[in-house]
């Protein structure tokens, strides 16, 4: 099975932390380039969903007027 890059990073972090999800969350190795991705999320995508939702609301409001 092929993993997405973010899931592969999450798996790597779990292995690095001895299989402990708690240790992954508490990881203090902030100079690791994978640190921002360790919880299985891409921080570069933060806000994309919210921006999309705001655009839908704006379109709905313009259609009402």
N, C-alpha and C positions, 0 to 999 in steps of 0.2 A: 504494500500500500504506500502510495506517495503522499507525503505530508506537505501542507502549505509551508512557506518559509516561517511564518509566525508560529505555527504549531510545532515545527521542528525546533525552533528556538525554545519554546516552552518545554519541550521534551528534554532538550539539552540541559536547561536550568534545573529541571527535576533531578536528572542524573547527577549534576554537579552538587546538588544539595542533599544527596543521599536518599532521594525518593520522598523527601518531606515537602509537602506543599506549603506548610507553615514556614519552613526555612527559605523557600523561594520568595514568599511574600516579604520576609524579614531580611532578605539579602542586602548586605552592606558593601558589596563589591561594586561601587558606583562607577569605577573607571572601566568596568567591563562594557564593551560596545553593545552587548546584548541586554544589558540591564533594563533599559526602557521597554523592552519587548517581553520580559520574563513572565508576565502574567497572561500571555497569549493574546495581547492586543497590540495594535500598531498605533503608537502615539501620534504619528503623522496624519492619521485619519480622524483624529479627535475634532469634533465640531462639524464634520461633513454632514452627518445625519441631521444635526440641529439646523444647519444652514438650509438644507433641503426642506425641512419642515417649515421654516420661516418663509421660504419662497412660495410654498403651497398656500400658506395663510395669506400672503400678500396677493397672490393670484385670485384667491377666493374673494378677498375684499374688493378687488378691482372689478370683479364680475358682478358683485352685488350693486355697485354704484351705477 
